[in-house]
Amino acid sequence: MPPGPPTEGACVTPHKFSKKRSTLVIATAVAAGALLTAGLTTGASAQPTSASALGAQPTTLSASARANLLQDAHSQAAATATKIGLGSKEKLVVKDVVKDRDGATHTRYERTYEGLPVLGGDLIVHKSKSGSVKGVTKAAKATIKVASTSAKVTPKAAAKSAESRAAAVKTKKTDAQQPRKVVWAANNKPTLAWETIVTGVQKDGTPSKLHVISDATTGKKLFQYEGIETGTGNSQYSGKVEVGSKKGSSGFDLTDDERGGHSTYNLENGEGEGKIFTDDDDTWGNGKPDDPQTAGVDAAYGAQVTWDYYKNVHGRSGIKGDGKGATSRVHYGQNYVNAFWDDSCFCMTYGDGEGNKKPLTSIDVAGHEMSHGVTSATGNMEYSGESGGLNEATSDIFGTSVEFNAKNAEDIGDYLIGEEIDINGDGSPLRYMDKPSKDGQSLDNWSSDAGNVDVHYSSGIANHFFYLLSEGSGAKEINGVKYDSPTADGSKVEGIGRDKAEKIWFKALTTYFTTTTQYKDAREGTVKAATDLYGADSAEVKAVEAAWTGVAVK
C-alpha cells in the first residue's frame, strides 16, 4: 500500500489464501491490516538490564498523557517543519508519538504539499528530553516538489482505469470510489497522482480495497496495493478461559471494559456488522464449533491476551496506544479460510475454515491480525514488495510473542504460525520461523528477487531473522517442538532470548520503520534500536548484526 495512508487490512495467509494480502493465514488486511511457558525460559539466558536499556524503552502513556503529547506536537508542527528543513508548501500532520523512559520522544508525521497528501512523505522526528531534535527518519529522501498541482487526467478517467486494474486481478463486484489527488513520493520521484480505491470481493471471498496510484499527467499506473491485509468461556483452542463481559439489557454482552471496551460480534456466516454476543448466565460456548459462542470466546480471549501483551511488555495501551479497544467479528462468510484486520472498522474478522468447522481464531492468529493494526498506527510499511514482507513478518513475530506470553496450557508458545487451525488439513502449521522454506514457498534468506515474492513468503526472511536472534542457529527443542535453524553463510548465531528480540523489533517498528522500509533499512533500524536499548558495542547489537547476516541481509 502507498506509504502515506493507514493500512487498510491484513490477513494471515496468501490466497488459498489468495497470494495478495496480509493475513495470519491468508493475505488480506483492511485499513479504511516470546516468552515463557509454565516457567520454562527459552533462548539465551537473560542478562541484567542496563540503565541505558531501561531509559530507551517506551514508557506507558495514559490516554490523556498521549493526547497531550500529540496536541503539543500539533501546535509545534509548523516550527518543527521549519527546523527540519521542509519547504514552505509542506505541512506536517501528527500521526503517533512514542515517549521513552528517559524523556526522549519519537513523533511520527505524515506530510501534505499544497494541501495534498504526500504518499511516502511520512517521517519520524526524534527529540531529546530537552526538546532538541536528535534526528529525522524519512520514508522518502527526495525533496517534495511537483511542477504543478493541476491534473491533466480527469478523475473519471482515473477511476475507470483503476476498475480495469481491479478486474485484472480477478476482483468481483468492483466499485471505484471518487479518486483523490495526491503527491506520490514513495519512489523518491515526487509525482502528481490520483489515488483510487476500488472496493469489491477477492477470489477467496475476502473483501477487497484495491488502491491504485496513477500519474495525474499521463495516466500511467505508478503503484497498486490491496488494502485488506490477510492476515469464563469454553474456547476451541485455548480451553476454559476467563473473558471480559458486562451486564447488558438482556443478560450479558461479550464486551471487555477492562480492555478499552473490546466487543465480539457474530456475523452468522454472512457479512455486515453482525450482532454482539449475548448470554443469560455469563458462561460462554462449549469448546466445540457447533456452538457459535465458542469461536466468539476464542476471538475475545485472543484480543484480551494481545492487549495484555502490548501493555505489559511494551507499555502500549491498545492498538493505537489510545486506550481504545477494537472489535472482533466471527463466523464471516461460508467456508471462509482466512482472517483479516480492517482499519476502516477498527476490527478483526475471522472465517470458520473448511466446512465451517475450524474457525481461524487461535491465539497467534488473533495476535497476528491485531498486530497489523499496531503496524498501521506506527511503521505502516506498504503492503507490497519487501516492505510488505516486513509488514507481514511483524504480525507473525508479535503473534508468536503473544502466544508465548499468554502461557496457555492448551496452546503452548512455539515458533510455528497457525499450528492450531490446521489450515493445510494435514496437521502442519501455516509457517515455520526457524526454517521458513519448510512450508514449500517461504524464503529463508534475502535475495535480489525478494521484492517480487508474495509478502506472505518474503516475510520468511524477517521471521528467520527473529528466530535466529531469539534462539540462535542449529538444532534445539523448545516446549516439545524440535527446531533446526540454518544460516545463509553457514555461520553460527547465538541467540539473545526472545524477551530482548521482541523489544528490539518493537522499538525499530515504532521509532525507525516507515512506509518504504526495505530489508536493508530494517537491518539499520534494528541495529539502531538495539544500540538505543543496550549500547553501541553491546552483545545485543552484535547479535542483531549476526542474525541479519545469517539471512543474507548485509
C-alpha positions in Angstrom: 0.0 0.0 0.0 1.2 3.5 -0.5 3.3 4.8 2.2 1.0 7.7 3.3 -2.4 6.5 4.4 -3.0 4.0 7.1 -3.1 0.3 6.5 -6.5 -1.0 5.5 -6.4 -4.6 6.4 -4.2 -7.6 6.8 -4.6 -11.3 6.8 -2.8 -14.4 7.8 -2.3 -16.4 4.7 -1.8 -15.8 1.0 -4.8 -16.8 -1.0 -5.6 -20.2 -0.5 -5.5 -17.9 0.9 -5.1 -15.7 -2.2 -1.5 -14.6 -2.5 -2.1 -11.0 -2.2 -2.7 -9.6 1.3 -1.7 -9.7 4.8 -3.5 -12.2 7.0 -2.3 -14.6 9.5 -3.5 -17.3 7.4 -4.3 -15.5 4.4 -3.2 -12.5 2.5 -5.6 -9.7 3.5 -5.9 -6.8 5.8 -8.2 -3.9 5.8 -7.4 -0.4 7.0 -10.2 2.2 6.0 -4.2 -5.0 8.3 8.5 -14.7 23.3 8.1 -15.6 26.3 8.0 -18.3 28.9 5.7 -21.3 29.2 5.0 -22.8 32.6 8.2 -21.3 33.9 10.4 -22.6 31.1 12.7 -19.9 29.6 13.9 -20.3 26.1 16.7 -18.6 24.3 19.9 -17.3 25.7 20.0 -16.8 29.4 18.7 -13.3 30.4 21.3 -10.7 31.3 20.7 -7.9 33.8 19.0 -4.9 32.1 21.3 -1.9 31.9 20.2 1.6 32.9 20.5 2.7 29.2 18.2 -0.2 28.2 15.6 0.9 30.6 15.9 4.6 29.6 15.4 3.8 25.9 12.4 1.6 26.4 8.9 3.1 25.7 7.1 4.3 28.8 3.5 3.5 29.4 1.3 6.5 28.5 -2.2 7.1 29.7 -4.7 8.2 27.1 -4.7 11.7 28.4 -0.8 11.9 28.5 -0.6 10.6 24.9 -3.3 13.1 23.8 -1.3 15.9 25.4 1.9 14.9 23.6 0.0 14.7 20.3 -1.5 18.2 20.9 1.9 19.6 21.8 3.3 18.2 18.6 0.4 19.5 16.6 0.8 23.0 18.0 4.5 22.9 17.2 4.2 21.3 13.8 4.9 24.4 11.7 8.0 25.2 13.8 9.2 21.6 13.6 8.7 21.6 9.8 11.0 24.7 9.5 13.5 23.2 12.0 14.0 20.1 9.9 14.2 21.9 6.6 10.9 21.3 4.9 9.7 23.7 2.2 7.1 26.4 2.6 4.5 24.4 0.7 4.8 21.4 3.1 3.0 20.8 6.3 3.3 18.1 8.9 0.3 16.1 10.2 0.8 14.4 13.5 0.0 10.7 13.5 1.6 9.0 16.5 4.1 9.5 19.3 6.3 7.3 21.5 7.9 8.5 24.7 10.9 6.7 26.1 11.5 6.3 29.9 14.4 8.8 29.7 12.1 11.5 28.3 13.0 11.3 24.6 10.2 11.4 22.1 9.7 10.0 18.7 6.9 11.7 16.8 5.5 10.3 13.6 4.1 12.6 11.0 2.5 12.4 7.6 3.0 15.3 5.1 1.0 17.5 2.8 2.2 19.5 -0.2 0.0 22.5 -1.1 -2.7 20.7 0.9 -2.4 17.4 -1.0 -1.5 14.2 0.9 2.1 13.0 0.2 2.2 9.2 -0.1 5.6 8.2 1.1 6.1 11.6 2.8 5.9 10.1 6.4 8.8 10.8 8.7 9.7 10.5 12.4 11.3 13.3 14.4 13.5 12.2 17.3 13.8 14.6 20.2 15.7 14.5 23.5 14.1 15.2 26.8 15.0 18.8 26.5 13.2 19.1 23.1 16.2 19.4 20.9 16.0 17.5 17.6 18.4 14.5 17.6 17.5 13.2 14.2 14.8 12.6 11.5 13.9 9.3 9.8 12.2 9.8 6.4 10.4 7.4 4.2 11.4 9.4 1.1 14.8 11.1 0.9 13.9 13.3 -2.1 12.8 17.0 -1.8 9.0 17.1 -2.1 8.1 19.3 -5.1 6.0 18.9 -8.3 5.8 21.3 -11.2 2.1 21.8 -11.0 -0.9 20.5 -8.9 -3.2 20.7 -11.9 -4.1 17.3 -13.2 -4.4 16.6 -17.0 -6.1 13.2 -16.4 -9.7 13.6 -15.2 -10.9 11.8 -12.0 -13.4 9.9 -14.1 -10.7 8.5 -16.4 -8.5 7.6 -13.4 -11.5 5.7 -11.8 -12.2 3.8 -15.0 -8.6 2.8 -15.3 -8.5 1.7 -11.7 -11.5 -0.5 -12.2 -9.8 -2.2 -15.1 -6.8 -2.9 -12.8 -9.1 -4.5 -10.3 -10.7 -6.7 -12.9 -7.2 -7.8 -14.0 -6.6 -9.3 -10.5 -9.9 -11.1 -10.6 -11.7 -8.8 -8.1 -15.5 -9.2 -8.3 -18.3 -6.7 -7.7 -16.0 -3.7 -8.3 -16.9 -0.2 -7.5 -14.4 2.7 -7.8 -14.6 5.4 -5.2 -14.0 9.1 -6.1 -10.2 9.4 -6.7 -8.3 11.8 -4.5 -5.4 13.9 -5.8 -2.1 13.2 -4.1 1.7 13.5 -4.4 3.3 10.1 -4.9 6.8 10.2 -3.4 7.4 6.6 -2.2 9.8 6.0 -5.2 11.8 9.2 -4.3 10.4 10.8 -7.5 7.6 13.1 -6.4 4.7 12.9 -8.9 1.3 14.4 -9.0 -1.1 11.4 -8.9 -4.6 10.1 -8.4 -5.3 7.5 -5.7 -8.4 5.5 -6.5 -9.8 2.9 -4.1 -11.8 0.1 -5.8 -13.9 -2.0 -3.5 -15.0 -5.5 -4.3 -14.5 -9.1 -3.4 -11.3 -11.1 -3.8 -11.3 -14.6 -5.3 -11.4 -16.4 -1.9 -14.3 -14.2 -0.5 -12.1 -11.7 1.3 -13.3 -8.1 0.9 -11.1 -6.0 -1.4 -10.0 -2.4 -1.2 -7.5 -2.1 -4.1 -5.6 1.2 -4.0 -4.4 2.2 -7.5 -2.0 5.1 -7.8 -1.8 6.6 -11.3 0.1 9.6 -12.8 -2.3 12.6 -13.0 -0.5 13.8 -16.1 -0.1 10.6 -18.2 -2.5 8.2 -16.6 0.3 5.6 -16.2 -0.1 3.3 -13.2 2.6 4.1 -10.6 1.7 1.6 -7.9 -1.2 -0.6 -6.5 -1.8 -2.5 -3.3 -4.6 -4.4 -1.6 -5.9 -2.6 1.4 -7.1 -5.7 3.1 -4.2 -7.5 4.8 -4.7 -11.1 5.4 -3.7 -11.8 7.6 -15.2 -17.8 31.9 -15.8 -19.3 28.4 -15.1 -22.5 26.7 -12.8 -22.0 23.7 -12.0 -24.4 20.9 -8.2 -23.8 21.0 -7.4 -22.5 24.5 -9.5 -24.5 26.9 -11.5 -22.9 29.7 -10.6 -19.2 29.9 -11.8 -16.1 31.5 -13.1 -13.5 29.1 -14.3 -9.9 29.7 -18.1 -9.4 29.7 -20.5 -6.9 31.2 -24.2 -6.8 32.2 -26.3 -5.9 29.2 -30.0 -5.1 28.6 -30.8 -8.9 28.4 -28.2 -10.9 30.2 -24.5 -10.3 29.5 -22.7 -8.9 26.5 -19.3 -10.1 25.3 -17.7 -6.6 25.9 -14.4 -6.2 27.9 -14.4 -2.8 29.5 -11.1 -3.5 31.2 -9.5 -3.5 27.7 -10.9 -0.5 26.1 -14.4 -1.8 25.5 -13.4 -4.6 23.1 -16.6 -6.3 21.8 -17.1 -9.5 19.9 -19.8 -9.9 17.3 -21.5 -12.8 15.4 -21.8 -12.4 11.6 -23.8 -15.6 11.4 -21.9 -16.8 8.3 -22.7 -13.6 6.5 -21.2 -10.1 6.2 -22.2 -6.7 7.6 -21.9 -5.5 11.2 -23.3 -8.6 12.9 -24.8 -8.9 16.4 -23.0 -8.6 19.7 -22.8 -12.0 21.5 -25.1 -12.2 24.5 -25.6 -14.8 27.2 -28.0 -15.4 30.0 -25.6 -16.8 32.6 -22.2 -15.4 31.6 -20.9 -18.9 30.7 -19.9 -18.8 27.0 -19.6 -21.6 24.5 -19.0 -25.3 24.9 -15.5 -25.7 23.5 -16.8 -27.1 20.2 -17.5 -25.4 16.8 -21.2 -26.5 16.9 -21.8 -23.7 19.4 -21.4 -20.3 17.7 -20.3 -18.7 21.0 -17.2 -20.9 21.1 -15.5 -19.0 18.2 -16.6 -15.8 20.0 -14.8 -16.9 23.1 -11.6 -17.7 21.2 -11.7 -14.3 19.5 -12.4 -12.4 22.7 -9.7 -14.3 24.5 -7.2 -13.7 21.7 -7.9 -10.0 21.8 -7.5 -10.0 25.6 -4.1 -11.7 25.6 -2.9 -9.5 22.8 -4.0 -6.3 24.6 -2.2 -7.6 27.8 0.9 -8.4 25.8 1.3 -4.9 24.3 0.5 -3.2 27.5 2.6 -5.3 29.9 5.6 -5.9 27.6 5.8 -2.7 25.5 3.8 -0.2 27.5 1.3 0.3 24.7 -2.4 0.7 25.7 -4.4 -0.6 22.8 -3.6 -1.0 19.1 -3.3 2.8 18.6 -1.9 3.4 22.0 -5.0 5.5 22.9 -6.6 3.0 25.3 -9.5 2.2 23.0 -10.4 -1.4 22.2 -11.1 -2.9 18.8 -13.9 -5.2 17.6 -13.8 -8.8 16.8 -16.2 -10.4 14.3 -16.5 -14.2 13.9 -18.4 -16.5 11.5 -17.6 -14.5 8.4 -19.0 -16.0 5.2 -19.3 -19.6 4.2 -16.2 -21.9 4.4 -14.0 -18.8 4.5 -10.5 -19.9 5.2 -8.9 -16.7 6.4 -8.9 -13.8 8.8 -8.2 -10.1 8.3 -7.8 -6.8 10.0 -9.7 -3.7 8.7 -8.7 -0.2 9.8 -11.9 1.2 8.5 -14.0 -0.6 11.1 -11.0 -1.0 13.6 -11.9 -4.7 13.7 -10.6 -8.2 13.2 -12.8 -10.6 11.2 -12.5 -14.4 11.2 -13.8 -17.1 8.9 -14.8 -20.6 10.0 -12.5 -22.5 7.7 -13.3 -25.5 5.5 -16.7 -26.9 6.3 -17.3 -24.1 8.8 -15.6 -26.3 11.5 -12.2 -24.8 12.0 -12.6 -21.1 12.9 -9.4 -19.1 12.4 -9.4 -17.8 16.0 -6.3 -19.3 17.6 -4.1 -17.1 19.8 -1.3 -16.5 17.3 -3.8 -15.7 14.6 -5.6 -13.1 16.8 -2.2 -11.6 17.8 -1.2 -11.5 14.1 -4.3 -9.7 13.0 -4.3 -7.1 15.8 -0.6 -6.5 15.2 -1.5 -5.4 11.7 -3.4 -2.6 13.4 -0.3 -1.7 15.5 1.8 -1.6 12.3 -0.8 0.6 10.6 -0.6 3.0 13.5 3.2 3.1 13.6 5.7 2.0 10.8 2.8 1.3 8.4 5.1 -0.5 5.9 3.4 -0.5 2.5 1.9 -3.9 1.8 3.9 -4.7 -1.3 7.4 -5.8 -2.1 10.0 -6.0 0.7 8.0 -3.6 2.8 5.0 -5.9 2.6 7.1 -8.8 3.7 8.3 -6.9 6.7 4.7 -5.9 7.5 3.6 -9.5 7.4 6.6 -10.7 9.4 5.9 -8.1 12.1 2.4 -9.7 12.6 4.0 -13.2 12.7 6.6 -12.0 15.2 4.2 -10.4 17.5 1.5 -13.1 17.0 4.2 -15.6 18.2 5.2 -13.4 21.0 1.6 -13.0 22.2 1.2 -16.8 22.1 4.3 -17.3 24.3 3.3 -14.5 26.7 -0.2 -16.0 27.2 1.2 -19.1 28.8 -1.9 -21.0 27.9 -1.6 -24.7 28.7 -3.8 -25.7 25.7 -1.9 -23.6 23.2 1.7 -23.5 24.3 4.1 -21.0 22.8 6.1 -22.0 19.7 7.7 -20.7 16.6 5.0 -22.1 14.3 2.4 -19.9 12.8 -1.3 -21.2 12.7 -0.5 -24.7 14.0 -3.8 -24.9 15.8 -6.1 -24.1 12.9 -4.9 -26.9 10.6 -5.2 -24.7 7.5 -3.5 -27.4 5.3 -5.7 -30.2 6.5 -2.8 -32.4 7.5 -1.9 -31.1 10.9 1.0 -29.0 9.6 1.4 -25.3 10.5 1.0 -22.5 8.1 4.5 -21.1 8.5 7.8 -22.0 10.3 10.1 -19.4 11.8 13.2 -21.5 12.3 13.4 -22.5 8.6 10.6 -20.8 6.7 11.2 -22.8 3.5 9.8 -25.9 5.2 6.3 -24.7 4.0 7.5 -25.1 0.4 7.3 -21.4 -0.6 8.7 -19.0 2.0 12.1 -17.6 1.8 14.8 -18.5 4.3 17.2 -15.7 3.1 17.2 -12.4 1.3 18.0 -12.2 -2.4 17.5 -9.5 -5.0 14.2 -11.2 -6.0 12.7 -10.9 -2.6 10.6 -7.9 -3.5 8.9 -9.8 -6.3 7.7 -12.6 -4.0 4.2 -12.7 -2.3 4.5 -10.9 1.0 3.4 -14.0 3.0 6.5 -15.7 1.7 9.1 -12.9 1.6 8.1 -12.5 5.3 10.2 -15.6 5.9 13.4 -13.6 5.8 12.4 -11.5 8.9 10.7 -14.4 10.6 14.0 -16.4 10.2 16.0 -13.4 11.5 13.7 -13.1 14.6 14.2 -16.8 15.4 18.0 -16.6 15.0 18.1 -13.5 17.2 15.9 -15.2 19.8 17.2 -18.7 19.8 20.3 -18.9 17.7 21.1 -21.3 14.9 21.3 -25.1 14.9 19.1 -27.8 16.5 17.0 -27.1 19.6 13.9 -28.3 21.3 11.5 -25.8 23.0 8.3 -26.8 24.7 8.4 -30.2 23.0 8.9 -28.8 19.5 12.1 -29.6 17.6 13.8 -26.8 15.6 16.8 -26.7 13.4 17.7 -23.3 12.0 20.3 -22.9 9.3 22.1 -19.7 8.2 22.8 -18.4 4.7 26.6 -18.5 5.1 26.9 -21.4 7.5 27.8 -19.2 10.4 26.8 -19.9 14.0 24.5 -17.4 15.5 24.0 -17.1 19.3 20.5 -16.1 20.4 19.9 -13.3 23.0 16.5 -14.6 24.1 13.0 -13.8 22.9 12.4 -11.0 25.5 15.2 -8.8 24.1 14.4 -9.7 20.5 10.8 -8.6 20.9 11.8 -5.3 22.4 14.3 -4.6 19.7 11.8 -5.3 16.9 9.1 -3.2 18.7 11.4 -0.2 19.1 12.5 -0.4 15.5 8.9 -0.6 14.3 7.7 2.3 16.4 10.7 4.7 16.0 12.6 3.8 12.8 10.4 1.9 10.3 8.5 3.9 7.7 6.1 3.1 4.9 9.0 2.4 2.5 11.3 0.4 4.8 13.2 -2.4 2.9 15.2 -5.3 4.3 18.5 -3.3 4.4 16.6 -0.5 6.2 15.2 -3.0 8.7 18.7 -4.1 9.5 19.8 -0.5 10.0 16.6 0.2 12.1 17.0 -2.8 14.4 20.7 -2.1 14.9 19.8 1.5 15.9 17.1 0.1 18.2 19.5 -2.4 19.8 22.0 0.4 20.2 19.4 2.6 21.9 18.4 -0.1 24.3 21.7 -1.9 25.0 24.6 0.3 23.9 26.7 0.6 20.7 29.2 -2.2 21.5 26.8 -4.5 23.3 26.4 -8.2 22.7 22.8 -7.5 21.6 23.9 -5.2 18.7 26.4 -7.8 17.6 23.7 -10.4 17.7 21.4 -8.3 15.6 24.1 -7.9 13.0 24.9 -11.6 13.1 21.3 -12.7 12.7 20.8 -10.4 9.7 24.0 -11.7 8.1 22.6 -15.2 8.8 19.7 -14.4 6.5 21.9 -12.7 3.9 20.8 -9.1 4.7 24.1 -7.2 4.9 
